[in-house]
């Protein structure tokens, strides 16, 4: 009666397992990135709902002007600064949302789920607790009466500014953005990190020129703190 396996048989089994693992890994990674994108999309929709309420109450998107309004009302823990965390943090300070967790974007550099501790400006949406970029106009002005296709928040960023660069790793070469009507759209990221938009060619989502989504304004994408 034969007992056990021969060395050759063991090596064959090990080789088969290694091949199967190699085949499964890309599929697992793809599924993980798709899940990260879906989670970020849901979070962006919640932020969109909060922004709609914020605009109705304060007459505009988060900016230095609305920060002053919040301070004047006696709101506590109103953040100061010029990054996405500071502006989006106004949604928490105003009570438009009550959880930091909706600002989490899995895969963005340094991004972690919020701890929901915002008893002070320093703790409210602290570094790493927001993974979305916030779109403004050059000069730190909020978007004014933006069209229905203009992005309000975006992810995943590598670099902000007037010509932002997107990170292809978190969502498998995909990006997402929230529009003023609360919808979330997206597209592919080019090899150069440009967010490709349907019908806009190489110009991308933030392309300048006569067909710019921002008209004559120059966009300024504020980065998440610590990006």
ABEGO torsion letter per residue (X at the ends): XBBEBBAAAAAAAAAAAAAAAAAAAAAAAAAAAAAAAAAAAAAAAAAAAAAAAAAAAAGEBBBAAAAAAAAAAGBBGBBBEABAAAAAAAAAAAGABABAAAABBBGBBGBBBBAGBBABAAABGBBGABABBBBBBBGGBBBBGBBAABBABBOBBABBEABBBBBAAAAGGBBBBBBAAGBBBBBBBBAAGBBBBBGAEAAEAABBEAABAAEABBBBBBBBBGX
